[in-house]
Amino acid sequence: MTRPDEGATGRRGPSWWPAVVAVGRARPGLAAVAVSTTLLSAAVPALFIILSGTAAGLLARRDDGSAGSLGLVVAAMAVVLALSQLSSMIRSDVLEALARQMDMVLRRRLIEAVARPVGLGHLEDPRLQGRIATAHGLANRLGGPAGGLLGVTGRIQVLLTAVGCVALLAWVDPVLAAVSGTLHLVVGWWLRDNYRQLLHHLHLDPGALRRGHYLRDLLLRPGAEKETRVFGLGRWLLGLHHTEWLRVSTAAWQGRRIAWWKIAAGAVLLGAGQAAGIAVLADDWQDGAVSLAALVVGVQAGIGLLQFAAVTEWDRLAHIGWDAVDALVEVEDAVRPAGPTGDRDPGAAPLREIELRDVSFSYPDGTQVLHGISMTVPAGGSLAIVGRNGAGKSTLLKLLLRSHEPTSGEILVDGVPLRELDPQRWRSRLATMTQNFVRLPLTVRENVAGPGRATDARTLAAVAAQSDLDTVLADLPHGWDTVLSPQLAGGTDLSGGQWQKVALARGLHALRTGATVLALDEPTANMDIEAERAVYDAIIDATREHTLLLVSHRFATVRRVDRIVVLDAGRIVETGDHATLIQQGGLYAQMFDAQAAIVR
Ligand SMILES: Nc1ncnc2c1ncn2[C@@H]1O[C@H](COP(=O)(O)OP(=O)(O)OP(=O)(O)O)[C@@H](O)[C@H]1O
């Protein structure tokens, strides 16, 4: 695997060509037009050289017949010029279409790759995040995978033009063609290699830029605007952003200085080669070894050899495109599942219970969060997990959702290991509301039922009543069809507690449309006390025939569930119902008393 900071100098070819071939196969007609117009565009300079050589020869003859022939040659030049204009217009349109196709195919591959793993650990891997950004073309504002197709075809055209020039020069002076062609090829290869390194320095590492982008977004995007203004952080953040850019770009500029002298040396070599070539041709002409027509052809073809060495916009686009496809292949390799992911249908599970057997878990950074957790959640029952901040409560829910896999131990659903169940079907059994629930900039209806899903008015009305969302809907200008985003025309925003009601309604809607377990992480943290009480009554009612898993610090509500598990530093320290735990006088009783004392 290439490291992200190897950027544009990474692996070449093998990843790229299958992607180009796939696009060609998908749109064979367009691909054929692209190839033929590229060949025509590449041939135009050679045709012009031949025609101008012919014109020079005719002018040198100065006989009566030459004027008519000259007119024909000029007409032919006009036709070639018109054809080349037409061809390049068609070519650029066709290549744009193919590039868009390629972009679509590669983006789909990227999205599928990122969605493939059962867990979400890869989304927390900063190195992989950098490669995902590169594959998406987001890491580089100068180009992306689609630009690569334009770059490569442009590059091929330039090389074909140079090959045509070698052939013409060989017709005039084969030895000069061999010597000059080799010089331009070698220097061209050297210059392009240098350019790759230069690009590597300019192609700023997305990982290194992330901090800078984050600081910029704090200033430009909604979200942190209140804090930045209230605490007067604007100038300070701007300064930090500037320092961050300087830090990343200084390394780029240093690398750039190294490359420039090599480019200058290459230019001197090529200049000397060109001058020597023209001098040889001029000598040949003066000696009468070549005609004026051949001299004109030879000089122009010799200059045309510079195309071998030309480092153009196409090279930059091609390298960035190559790197994007390399990054995509790396992402695909990295997320390839190591073993089977499970394909058993969970049916209406859990029918008996969910069991955690000696489950331990560490996050990828090595932090061990859960230690030997063993507990049973009876199907159709209600269980609350309580504990201090950071005890591991939300992490336990993440394991149930299979966002992460236990490091050791096992989770069983009706006796079947969770890892043997089809992850998608298992997740559809779970109606969840996490602390970081998603706030979709869509309508209330879409936030509750899911974008593009069919809705049933009675189900929506029922979940709105259970989640207290109906009190919010009553004040919204378009009810269920109100767009929840102040950034969109006609949209509005909700308060924290109102958003929580939307998220809860989403969970309850899922419960009414196929889910069997309602897993809630602090579902009422922002609600007022009346709403909280009403919502909890409704939740208990809604889950009479379902399983309820609740993570909460609110003891007034926790006390109402069948069983409570108390976590402390990733270990179960107490289990029982409210009365038993209070009687035990342990951590639960301490936390309950502390909260009651605040309320009193
Ligand atoms: N993605 C992560 N990578 C590394 N450590 C993490 C990650 N997410 C959480 N942790 C750590 O795991 C521990 C448990 O976090 P968790 O969110 O499960 O606690 P919690 O009991 O739900 O806390 P709270 O009551 O504050 O919501 C914490 O110490 C936290 O710092």
The ligand as an ORCA input file, in Angstrom:
! r2SCAN-3c Opt
* xyz 0 1
  N     -14.307      5.998     18.972
  C     -13.654      5.929     20.126
  N     -12.327      5.716     20.155
  C     -11.661      5.615     21.329
  N     -12.259      5.709     22.531
  C     -13.575      5.922     22.572
  C     -14.347      6.046     21.375
  N     -15.632      6.265     21.726
  C     -15.670      6.262     23.066
  N     -14.434      6.056     23.577
  C     -14.080      5.945     24.996
  O     -14.782      4.854     25.528
  C     -15.203      5.120     26.850
  C     -16.668      4.775     26.999
  O     -17.413      5.651     26.171
  P     -18.987      5.530     26.078
  O     -19.445      6.539     25.090
  O     -19.365      4.125     25.840
  O     -19.381      5.949     27.549
  P     -20.816      6.205     28.171
  O     -20.907      5.340     29.371
  O     -21.888      6.069     27.166
  O     -20.644      7.723     28.620
  P     -21.737      8.921     28.743
  O     -22.560      8.658     29.940
  O     -20.871     10.107     28.942
  O     -22.514      8.962     27.480
  C     -14.861      6.571     27.130
  O     -13.712      6.605     27.934
  C     -14.545      7.153     25.782
  O     -13.526      8.102     25.859
*
